[in-house]
Amino acid sequence: MMTGPTISMESETPVAPFERFFRRLTQGSYPLFAAAIADMIWANLSAHHYHDFWHAEMAIAIGSNALTKSIAHWIDEALMAMFFFVVGLEIKRELLVGGLSTSTRWQKEEAKTPKGGTDRR
């Protein structure tokens, strides 16, 4: 008896299209490129408003305690934290299931690098 391909009856979650779009490296760079272009246009059309926006104060307050910084500062700190979090996850993935998951692979990679840690050619 022959059977055809099975069809999943699960409904697609609202996040699935977003995940599919950003799964591909090249497509994930399009929003960043568009934001950079929009930012350059805004900075050149209205420099005063652009500067005022990025240097406006934003605060996180709990009771009478508040932490106040510029919007640019909040974004810089958040992006740095996200960057190092992603780098840490990539290193962990390489060590657990990637190219550095076995000791022989690790030793081969270590043998390629001189003891000084840089490739001196």
NUFI-181027 format. One record per residue (C-alpha): y, x, z. Coordinates in pm, whole numbers, padded with zeros to 5 digits, always signed. Each point is the difference from the previous one (the first is absolute). Layout:
YXZ...
This chain:
+00000+00000+00000+00335+00145-00101+00306-00043+00212+00360+00048-00107+00274+00177+00186+00085-00145+00336+00341-00149+00052+00166+00042+00336+00135-00321+00144+00232+00185+00238+00363-00078-00056+00229+00286-00077+00219+00093+00294+00376+00011-00055-00008+00376+00064-00259+00071-00271+00244+00003-00296+00231+00229+00197-00290+00236+00079-00116+00006-00363+00351+00081-00117+00051+00289+00241-00354+00133-00031+00090+00184-00317+00211+00307+00058+00222-00037-00302+00078-00364+00064+00089+00076+00360+00278+00229-00118+00178-00269-00206+00166-00179+00296+00115+00335+00139+00148+00098-00337+00174-00339-00035+00142+00029+00353+00131+00351-00074+00172-00121-00318+00153-00300+00182+00115+00230+00281+00171+00241-00241+00176-00287-00177+00118-00148+00332+00120+00339+00128+00203+00059-00317+00148-00349-00026+00110-00041+00360-00015+00327+00192+00191-00136+00301-00234-00299+00049-00303+00222-00061+00108+00247+00269+00091-00278+00245-00338-00166-00046-00208+00312+00068+00212+00106+00296+00015-00344+00164-00140-00001+00350-00326-00180+00074-00134-00039+00351-00327-00082+00169+00075-00153+00337-00228-00092+00288+00197-00159+00280+00306+00213+00069-00153+00312-00160+00077+00061-00367-00082+00269-00253+00272+00010-00266-00023+00210-00318+00117-00029-00360-00213-00181-00256-00051+00330-00184-00132+00158+00320-00248-00285+00063-00131+00021-00356-00028+00380+00010-00198-00008+00324-00226-00285-00111-00080+00163-00334-00075+00336+00164-00234-00169+00248-00173-00190-00282-00032+00316-00210-00168+00201+00274-00224-00297+00090-00122-00021-00362-00050+00379-00017-00206-00017+00319-00212-00281-00143-00060+00197-00321-00107+00308+00196-00234-00212+00212-00152-00159-00314-00057+00341-00157-00170+00126+00315-00218-00310+00045-00103-00102-00352+00191+00215-00246-00024+00349-00136+00007+00160+00344-00263-00224+00161-00280+00257+00009+00017+00344+00153-00105+00167-00325+00291-00156-00187+00235+00095+00283-00124+00359-00008+00041+00018-00378+00361-00118+00027+00066+00247+00281-00151+00285-00202+00238-00071-00288+00303+00068+00219+00084+00351+00119+00019+00051+00376+00381-00006-00009-00015-00368-00098+00179+00037-00332-00116+00086-00346+00157+00342-00069-00042+00081-00369
